[in-house]
Structures are given as structure tokens and as C-alpha cells.
Amino acid sequence: MKHKVMPLTLLFFLLLVSGLLAQNNALTFDGDDDCVAIGNMTSEISSTFTVEAWIKPASVTVGTGLIQTYGRTILASSSSTYKPIWVTQRGSEIWVYSFDNNDSRIQTSGLGLTANTWYHIAVSVVKNGELRLHVNGALESSGTAGNSNTSWNSVFTIGDLRPGREIAFYGLIDEVRVWNDVRTATEIGDNYDKVVSPSSAGLVGYWKLDESSGSIAYDSTTNGYNGTVQNGTITNENPVWTAGNDTLPVELSSFTAALSAHNNVVLTWVTQSETSVMGFYIYRGTDPNLANAHQISSLIDATNTSEQQVYVYTDDEINQIGTYYYWLVVSDIDSSEEFYGPIQVLYEGNQPGSPGVPLFTELKQVYPNPFNPSANISYVLAEASDVSISVYNNRGQQVRSFDLANVSAGSWNLTWDGKDQNGSGLSSGVYYIRMQAGQDSFFKKAVLMK
């Protein structure tokens, strides 16, 4: 697959993510019928899963009516009859319904939630098997899930049982995660107060709820299960984006984009402190969905100091007219990652008197490198050429080839899936990428690490 990016022409556009400490937003739910409705995830989850969310209840009164009977919904996958998962806050306790009708399978006793305090809730489920509830990383209740004749439903909601059901949460919700496996007590305890990598094994949906406006809650994983921020049947304001959960570690204070005198996009970020940070990566996309973005930088080394640091990265590879989005990735030594952004940049073509950027035929560095399972092979053509790209193992044997025929001038990207010509997965090791463009040859090295 190849993606074209035309030569660079830009219009000045500066956009500041003001204080990424404050960028860690959350959603405020009004207790009536606010919710986030998530797309159909049934292809990812069936009868074994883990769900997580941070909550900050605005009240711990039990309430009346259905709220008194069932509690206020934190998140749910439900039909009108069965609830594969339904997690509620009932007064100062947490109740969990799983694979049954409306019978509470497990609930806390004496938990003592207080209003306007952040709590992390994690529930792991095995249908007709173990059901566990953790609060702030500690096991609070366990039991056995039901065995109703339904699995994960096509409806998944944050903040209400279903859109318009009016068994709604009252307060803030943040950092919602859905896994298609059972997270161990150690995994929950070690990671409940951390921003995990969207590419973590088993993570099928991750809504950081860090947007500051709009009606879309973006899924940070590559699955793209974006949610619609809405109310149900009551005419009132949708859930409100609010400065959120400051218990999660964030080191950045700003992330900005601006145009240089040479018509390049200059990205600048400032850290107030760094601890155990390996470095940074830059991602770029043509829409605000991280799943469609590509890594465009190699690792930018961190300094790991308590003093303020300023980093600068220049993107000189694009100029197709339109809007682009950038993310900053903080990569820690323990292999965890945090994603910040997107910040938005508008490109409107060459302005009068603004020189174009000359193109030079080249094969760029493979990214990510090392890679698993796929690698992006980017290249630039100064003029139209017949292009072929071949992959060789460390014995000099050709294992994959791409005959791209005649390709026009510009910047291009090819995705290699780490497989040989027969579609079989290759083993870990060093591979050599050769690009033939007309009479010119170029080589790069890539490491497949499984």
C-alpha cells in the first residue's frame, strides 16, 4: 500500500496545546441522560474481557427510582434483556452486573466512595466464570459471572446503560479502556494510574477523553471505535469537556506547531520534568484519528532531567494542500507510551513569492525500526521513475519484492507487513531494503523483532 504526500507548500499556522497538564481532560456527565455511544465492538470481544475507567462522582447519595434500584451507570454493554457488563455507582458503593438480566452479581460493602474524589474502577469477566472488581488497583469484590445466552452486545456506552435510558452517571469519567482478555491483579495494580500504550496486547478500545471540544471521543487504538458524545431524550447540554484526571503522569507543558522561514512545519514541545523517559516520536495524519497516522520521526532522545527542556522537530516532507494532525509520543524505558495531541496545522499552498521546496530522489529511514509486525518504507522521487523495492535477508536472499512500475514525482510511503513473497511471516533478524528508481539504487537496514 502506498500513500502519496505532495511536495511542501505551507501557510503560517500556529496552534498551541495550552498546558498539556491541563490537556488531560475528562467528560462531565450531568446525571440525566448524557453518554458516549461507542461503535460495534462485537468482532473484538465475546465472553472474556476487562473494562476500566476513572470516575469522580459528583454525589454519593443513593437517589430514587431506577437510580436507587440499580445505581448510576459508569459503563455498559447491554441489550434490553441481558447485560454482558454493567458497572454502576450506587451511592458510595460499586455494583457490577455481568451476563445476566438485572441481578447484581457482585457489589462492594463499606467501600465508602466520597464525592468529588477520583477512583479507578476495573472489572474482569469470564462468562460463567470468575468476576472480579478492583478499585484503585486493589481487589474489592469477586464472584461468578452469569451465563446468559448473549455475549458482548453491539451497544457499548459510557455514562448511561444505553443512549436515553436515563440511569446515568453524575460526575466526571476519564481514561476508559476495554481489553479482550482478563487482566491479572498485578497488571491492574501496576497500570491503573498510568497512561498505557494504545498498541498494548489485548487492548481493543482506549478512550482517553482528552478532547477539549466536539462530539467525538476518539479511540486511541488502531481499531478506530470512536464514540459519539451525546444526550439521549432530554433536551439539555451534551457531556462537557472538563480539565480532568490529574492523577495520571504527564510531563509536558506545551506542544506547538509553526511554519519556518523555509516553509517547513516546526514542532516544539516543552517538558517540565522527565523520569525514565527513553525518548519521543512524532506521528502525522490527515485526519484526527490516531489509527490513520504514521510515525514520521526516528527516536528523539530524552534528557531525563528535572529542569525544563525544549525540543524541536522539523517536518519538511509534506505540502499537499489541506489540514494535517500531529501527535507526540513519549516512550518510557519500560516500553510504555503516552500519546499527546493531535495539534492541527493548515496548509494552503505556495503563497506569492514563496519558493517551492526542491525534491531529491532518496529512500528514507524505515520506521518504526525495529518493527513488528509492519514497517513503513518512505521514499521521494524528484521525477517520475520506474520503481521497485526489494527486501533481502542477512544472507543476501531476496524474500519480498514490490514492482511499483511508473511512479510520479513526490513523496510516497509503502507498508511492508513483515512477510515473504508467499505471505508467510518472517523470523526476527536484520533485513535490507533496496529501492531501484530508474538508474539509481538506494539501501536501508531494518530490524524485525518479534
Stockholm file with secondary structure:
# STOCKHOLM 1.0

chainA/1-450         MKHKVMPLTLLFFLLLVSGLLAQNNALTFDGDDDCVAIGNMTSEISSTFTVEAWIKPASVTVGTGLIQTYGRTILASSSSTYKPIWVTQRGSEIWVYSFDNNDSRIQTSGLGLTANTWYHIAVSVVKNGELRLHVNGALESSGTAGNSNTSWNSVFTIGDLRPGREIAFYGLIDEVRVWNDVRTATEIGDNYDKVVSPSSAGLVGYWKLDESSGSIAYDSTTNGYNGTVQNGTITNENPVWTAGNDTLPVELSSFTAALSAHNNVVLTWVTQSETSVMGFYIYRGTDPNLANAHQISSLIDATNTSEQQVYVYTDDEINQIGTYYYWLVVSDIDSSEEFYGPIQVLYEGNQPGSPGVPLFTELKQVYPNPFNPSANISYVLAEASDVSISVYNNRGQQVRSFDLANVSAGSWNLTWDGKDQNGSGLSSGVYYIRMQAGQDSFFKKAVLMK
#=GR chainA/1-450 SS CEEEECCCCCCCCCEEEECHHHHCEEEEEESSSCEEEECCCTTTCSSEEEEEEEEEESCCCCCSHHHHHHCEEEEEECCSSCBSEEEEEETTEEEEECSBSSCCCEECSSCCCCTTCCEEEEEEEETTSEEEEEETTEEEEEEECCCCSCCSCSCEEESSSSTTCCCCCEEEEEEEEEESSCCCHHHHHHHTTSCCCTTCTTEEEEECCCCCSSSEECBCSTTCCCEEEECCSSCSCCCEEEECCTTSCCCEEEEEEEECTTSCEEEEEEESCCSSEEEEEEEEESSSCGGGCEECSCCEECCCCSSCEEEEEEECSCCCSEEEEEEEEEEETTSCEEEEEEEEEEECCCCTTCCCCCCCCEECCCBSSSBSSCEEEEEEESSCEEEEEEEECTTSCEEEEEEEEEECSEEEEEEECSBCTTSCBCCSEEEEEEEEETTEEEEEEEEECC
#=GC SS_cons         CEEEECCCCCCCCCEEEECHHHHCEEEEEESSSCEEEECCCTTTCSSEEEEEEEEEESCCCCCSHHHHHHCEEEEEECCSSCBSEEEEEETTEEEEECSBSSCCCEECSSCCCCTTCCEEEEEEEETTSEEEEEETTEEEEEEECCCCSCCSCSCEEESSSSTTCCCCCEEEEEEEEEESSCCCHHHHHHHTTSCCCTTCTTEEEEECCCCCSSSEECBCSTTCCCEEEECCSSCSCCCEEEECCTTSCCCEEEEEEEECTTSCEEEEEEESCCSSEEEEEEEEESSSCGGGCEECSCCEECCCCSSCEEEEEEECSCCCSEEEEEEEEEEETTSCEEEEEEEEEEECCCCTTCCCCCCCCEECCCBSSSBSSCEEEEEEESSCEEEEEEEECTTSCEEEEEEEEEECSEEEEEEECSBCTTSCBCCSEEEEEEEEETTEEEEEEEEECC
//
